[in-house]
Amino acid sequence: MIHIGLTGWGDHPDLYSPLSTARNKLFDYSGHFPVVEVDTSFYSIPSEANVRKWIAEVPDHFQFVVKAYQGMTGHLRQDNPYETREDMFEAFKGAITPFQQAGKLAMILVQFPPWFDCQSKNVTYIRYVKQQLKNFPIAIEFRNRTWYSEKFLDGTLNFLRQEGLIHTVCDEPQAGEGSVPLVPKATNERVLVRIHGRNVHGWRNPGNNEEWRKIRFLYNYNEEELKGLQKHIVSLQQQVKDVFVLFNNNSGNDAAKNAKQLQKMLGVQYEGLSPKQLDFFEGES
C-alpha cells in the first residue's frame, strides 16, 4: 500500500472549499489524501484536546505521522521548558497516545539535526529515544551525510533494521554534509519517504534569516523528476508492507500538485476519504 500526503494541512489553498474556515482545513485535506504529517508538534507538544479534535475530523482509516518535539531531537537551542528529559518524553507520549488508541498513528518521525553525525554517542541516544518511545512505531530521519558514507552506510541500515526502526528515505538538495542522498532501502515493514524539493541554493541557512525556511522548500518537481521518484517508490513497495510518502516542498504551494501528479503516475486511488465539495485537481466546479 502506498499512502501519499503532505506535511501539515494548514497551508495548501488548492485543497480547501471556498466556504471553508481554518477549522475545516483538516477535514478538507482528508478529502484528498489519506495521511498527513503533524509538523506543529516539532515546535510544541500538542494538547490532548487538540489531538482528539484532529482525530474526530478525519475518516476512519486516515493516518498521522507525528513529528517529534525539537527538545527530543537536539534542535532546541534555548532552555528546555521541561524540568527533565524524561518529563519531556512523558508529555509527548501523553499527547500522542490518543492517535495510537484510535488506530491513526502511522509513526513518530524523529528528525535529527544536520550536526547529529554518525558516532557512538549518537547511536546510543537513538537507542535511548527508542526506549523512551517503546510501543510506538518510530521513523528516523538523518540530516548528516556521514550516516550514508561508504564507511557507515551498511552499518546504519543494519542498526535501524536490528532496532526495528523505520528508515526515512529523503529526496533533498545535495548540498554537502548537512544533506543526505536518496537511499531507497527499507529497514522495517513500513518505510517513510519525505520529499523536500531540490533547491540547492536555498537549502543552507545563510544566517539569522527569517525568510530562509520559505526559500528552502521552494521547489516544483517536473515530470521527469517525478518519474524518478516513482521508480524509487515502486522499488520500496516491493520491500515493505506500507510506503508513506510526504511532500514537503510547499513554499510555493507545489506540494499538493506534485503529490497528485505522483499519485496519478503510480495509479493509486484512495477510498474512504472525507467527502469534498470541490476538487480543482479533477476539474470539478
MOTA-V495194 format. One record per backbone hydrogen bond with DSSP energy under -0.5 kcal/mol. NH is the residue of the N-H (numbers start at 0). CO is the residue of the C=O. If there is no record, write none. Layout:
nh:NH co:CO
nh:NH co:CO
This chain:
nh:2 co:0
nh:2 co:242
nh:3 co:1
nh:4 co:244
nh:5 co:34
nh:6 co:246
nh:7 co:5
nh:7 co:36
nh:14 co:11
nh:15 co:12
nh:19 co:16
nh:23 co:20
nh:24 co:21
nh:27 co:23
nh:28 co:24
nh:29 co:25
nh:30 co:27
nh:31 co:28
nh:32 co:28
nh:33 co:3
nh:34 co:3
nh:35 co:62
nh:36 co:5
nh:37 co:35
nh:37 co:64
nh:38 co:36
nh:41 co:38
nh:42 co:39
nh:43 co:39
nh:50 co:46
nh:51 co:47
nh:52 co:48
nh:53 co:49
nh:54 co:50
nh:55 co:51
nh:56 co:52
nh:56 co:53
nh:57 co:54
nh:61 co:58
nh:62 co:33
nh:63 co:103
nh:64 co:35
nh:65 co:63
nh:65 co:106
nh:66 co:37
nh:66 co:64
nh:67 co:108
nh:69 co:41
nh:71 co:68
nh:72 co:68
nh:72 co:69
nh:73 co:69
nh:74 co:69
nh:75 co:69
nh:87 co:83
nh:88 co:84
nh:89 co:85
nh:90 co:86
nh:91 co:87
nh:92 co:88
nh:93 co:89
nh:94 co:90
nh:95 co:91
nh:96 co:92
nh:98 co:95
nh:99 co:95
nh:100 co:96
nh:101 co:97
nh:102 co:99
nh:103 co:98
nh:104 co:98
nh:105 co:63
nh:105 co:103
nh:106 co:63
nh:107 co:136
nh:108 co:65
nh:108 co:106
nh:109 co:107
nh:109 co:138
nh:110 co:108
nh:111 co:109
nh:111 co:140
nh:112 co:72
nh:115 co:112
nh:116 co:114
nh:118 co:116
nh:121 co:118
nh:122 co:118
nh:123 co:119
nh:124 co:120
nh:125 co:121
nh:126 co:122
nh:127 co:123
nh:128 co:124
nh:129 co:125
nh:130 co:126
nh:131 co:127
nh:132 co:128
nh:133 co:130
nh:135 co:132
nh:138 co:107
nh:139 co:165
nh:140 co:109
nh:140 co:138
nh:141 co:139
nh:144 co:176
nh:146 co:143
nh:147 co:144
nh:148 co:145
nh:152 co:148
nh:155 co:151
nh:156 co:152
nh:157 co:153
nh:158 co:154
nh:159 co:155
nh:160 co:156
nh:161 co:157
nh:162 co:158
nh:163 co:159
nh:163 co:160
nh:164 co:159
nh:165 co:137
nh:167 co:139
nh:168 co:166
nh:168 co:191
nh:169 co:167
nh:170 co:193
nh:171 co:169
nh:174 co:172
nh:178 co:175
nh:182 co:180
nh:183 co:181
nh:184 co:182
nh:190 co:241
nh:191 co:166
nh:192 co:243
nh:193 co:168
nh:193 co:191
nh:194 co:192
nh:194 co:245
nh:195 co:170
nh:195 co:193
nh:196 co:170
nh:199 co:197
nh:201 co:198
nh:202 co:198
nh:202 co:199
nh:203 co:199
nh:205 co:203
nh:208 co:206
nh:209 co:207
nh:211 co:208
nh:214 co:210
nh:215 co:211
nh:216 co:212
nh:217 co:214
nh:218 co:216
nh:220 co:218
nh:225 co:221
nh:226 co:222
nh:227 co:223
nh:228 co:224
nh:229 co:225
nh:230 co:226
nh:231 co:227
nh:232 co:228
nh:233 co:229
nh:234 co:230
nh:235 co:231
nh:236 co:232
nh:237 co:233
nh:238 co:235
nh:239 co:235
nh:240 co:188
nh:241 co:188
nh:242 co:0
nh:243 co:190
nh:243 co:241
nh:244 co:2
nh:244 co:242
nh:245 co:192
nh:246 co:4
nh:247 co:194
nh:249 co:247
nh:250 co:216
nh:252 co:249
nh:253 co:248
nh:257 co:253
nh:258 co:254
nh:259 co:255
nh:260 co:256
nh:261 co:257
nh:262 co:258
nh:263 co:259
nh:264 co:260
nh:265 co:261
nh:266 co:262
nh:266 co:263
nh:267 co:262
nh:273 co:29
nh:281 co:278
nh:282 co:279
nh:283 co:278
